[in-house]
Amino acid sequence: MDPASLALSILTSYRLCTEGYKVITSMRHASTTALRIQCKCEIEEARFLLWGKSWGLVDDLSVFRSTPNVHLKLVKEPVAISQLVAKILSEIENILGNATGLKKKYGLSDLLRTESANEEDASEEPAPEPNYTGSMSLKKRISWSTRDKSSFEELVADLRELNNGLYSLVPIKSQSLLTEALNAEILPAKDRPRDLEILKEVSEQADPQLSDAVELKLLGLKANSCETTWNANPSVKLPKAGFRFQTPDGLSEHSDNLASSSMSYASFTPKGTDTGVPVLIEWKPYDPRATGSRAFVIALRAEGLCRLLEKFSATSLSVPSCLGFFDDVDGGRFGFAFPLPQTPLYGGLLQPANLNDLISGQPALPPLEDRFKLASTLARTLFAFHCSEWLHKDFSSHNILLGTLPGNNSSADLTQPFIVGFTYSRPEDHEGMSSEIRQTQSLKHLLYQHPSLLHHSTPVAPRYCKAFDLWSLGCVLLEIGLWRRLKDLWKPKYAENPTIWTDRLRNVWVGELRGRCGGQYEHVVTRCLSASEQDFESSGLFWEIIGKLEELRV
């Protein structure tokens, strides 16, 4: 088969397979067992669609590409690989595109009715043999039922095996990206705890990263529910007496006075030991006057955030492990304890330096590949955080820590950042209250804020959402690309009219990225600064930002 015909064959098979998946996943069942099986099928459908994006058959918005574009993709692949793809797609098409085979092999029966017909009329109408290309694209709506659950399990197992075959033809690095994209594709549509519990159960063995992401989202929902009761054992609440607080600039000078900044150093001695562990304390203020349900939600979210960070650190190297939290009642704040990073190479502690200070103190441009890696790591971590339905709310270069040797910021490894700054973090909840209080509106915070928060004319600011976090990410990526702090771009006159600031950010400084980092990096930053909340409803935004960052090469 010539390359043009092969491209047409692959694209046609892929279209038919996507239609077939839609038919199968439209099955309706009431039993939990059947729901589990169907959930597995939905996972396979999502994996198949994501593979199509990675292979270039559809764009980031899931629009089918033209045959010539697919042809251009195929000419870069060995002929044997393209032929194998065509063969696997043909096998999937044979399963999903053959109604007679589905009924005979997998025990499926079909119920077909027109959308305009009444329920009574549809029940009397004999069900004709389905034709996917006709009934799917025009007037008919099909729902399937199954007489044999084990046969349906066999169907899903066959689809998974074939999807695994497609994934085996994708480069290893892209396979990792597809795993992360699966979370962004499936989780936005799953909001009910029951649906999430089923998804977590069916993905634990085959898709453990998806299962971990579901658990994080469940933690977010739990932290927003007034009916939540956390398990007391193991407890994440630490005794304040176990901490000895230190000056912000040293690890050896001890003081009983707590630092007034958002972070402090301390030594924590776990119960039953005599050895102190150097830790970083991050403060989360709350309203000490809160009572009743408001006070309950404040405490609930503190424990929920601690458990989220504890779990998240196990799946992301860019979030430090959280040892626990304590209540500083006198200061009206919670303290979250994080162990300071260590390096086996030098056999000691690394002194954290934030990215903002690093840019200021290191005028020489770091290697471009290191900056690309840093940008990608930050974006992937923030997207994973959003998949758990938590908002960061203070994402900036001040809250990105890099381990350095004492007194030597040039020793910082840009490829291994730690994201902190969870002072105002909370679950995304469009209806519930905001439990945190903001003590300052400093310039270093305002520089990274979304225009909707800077320009609003109403007494109440717009409710914070994921798109606002993404704006902040775009600001940080701009700093990484230009290797200049936003503070150095700011002029006092912008305070009188913040619109001028955001306009120059978008239209002047972002444009400078093309000459320094390339057009694709510029596009990623532009996309971060233009995202809306609706963009998070599918994995399209994931591909436009993280997919593009992963493609960058020096």
C-alpha positions, 0 to 999 in steps of 0.5 A: 500500500502506498503512503497516501493510501495508508494514511487514508486507511489509518484515518478512516479506521480511526474515525470508525473506531471513535464512533464505535467507542461512543456506541459502546460507552453509551450503555446504561446499567444500574448495577455496580458491577456493570458500572465498573465494567463500563468505567473500564470501557470509558478508560479505554476510549479515553486512551484510544482518543489520546493515542490519536492525538499523540499520533497526529490523527486529531489536533489538540481540540480533537478535530480530525486532521486532513489526510495530507497532514496524516500523510506527512506524519506517516512519512516520518515513521518506518513503513513497518510501524505504520503498517502495524498501526493500520493492522491494530486499528483494523482489529479494533474496527472489526470489534467496534464496527461490526454489530453482528459480531458484538452480539454474537461474541460479546452477548450485546443486544441493541435498543435503537430509537429515533430521537424524535419518537416517543418512548411508547412508540420506540418500545413497539418499534422493532430494532433494526440492525445498527449501522454506525456511520448512518445511525451515529452521525444522523438521527438514531441513538443507540443504547446497548445492554448486555446479557453476560457481564463476563462477555462484556469484560472480555470485550473490554480486555480485548480493547485494552490489549489492542490499545496497549499495542498502539501505545507500545509503538509510541516513544517512551517519553510520550507514553509518560505524557499520555499517562498524565493526559489520561487524568486530564481527560477523564477526571473533569467529568467525574464529580460524584464520590461514587463515580470516583470510587468506582474509577479508583477501584477499576484503575488501581491495577492497570492505571495506577497513576490515574488511581492516585489522581482519583484519590487526590480528587477525593481528598479535595471533595472530602476537605470541602464536605462538612460531613467529613471525619478524618481517620485519627490514626495516623494523625497529621496534626503535630504538637507545637511543642515539638518545634524550635523556631529559628531565624529566617536566615540561619539554621543554628540560631534559635528563638522562641519568637515565631517569624512574621513572614509566610515561611520560617525555619525550625527544628522538629523533634518527633515524639519518642526521639531526641534528634531534631529534624530541620524543617521549613514551616509554611504559615496558613493564616485563618480568622481566629474569630471564626466559630461554628461551621466556619471554624469547622471548615477551616480546620477541615481544609487544613487537615485536607491540605496536609493529607493532599500534600502528603499524598501528592509528594509521593507522586510528584517530585516537585512537591515536598513531603509534608510531615504534618501541621500544627495550630498556632492559636495565638498567631491565628495560623496553621503551620505546615512542616516540610523537611529541608532537601538534602543532597547525598553528593555533598552529604548535607542540607541544601539551603533553599533559594527561591527562583525569584532571588536566583534570577536576580542574583544570577544575571548569566542565562542558564542553559536553555534546555534546563529552563525548558525542563523547569518550565515543563516540570512546573506546568505538569505539577500545577496541572496534576494539582488541578486534577485533584480539584485544588487551587494553589492561589499564590503561584509565583517565582517566590514560591518555587524553591531550588536547593543550593549549597550555602552561599552559592546560588549558582549551584542550584539545579533548575531541573529539580524545583520544589513548589511551595506557597500553599498559604491560600490553597484550597479545594475548588468550590464554586459555591462554598466559602473561602476560609483563608484570609489574606494578610497583605496585598504586596507587590510581589503577590499582585504582579502574578495576579489575573487581570480579573482580580486586578481590574474588578470594579465590584466590591467583591472580587471574582471567585478564584478558579484554575484559569487564574492559577494558569495566568500565574504560571504564564507569568513564571514561564515568562520570567524563566524565558526572559530570565528577568523578574516581573518586578524588574519590568514593573513601573510605579505608574502601572499601579494607577492603571493595572490594565497597562501592566497586563497589556504590556505583559501580553503584547510586549514582553511575551513577544520577546520570548520568540527571539530568546526561546522560540515561537513554540515557547511563546505560544505556550505562555500566550496560551497560559495567559488566555485560558478560561475555566471552560478550557479545563473540561477536557485534555485539550489545554493539557496538550496545548501547554504541556504537550508543546513544552515537552516537544521543545528541543535545543 
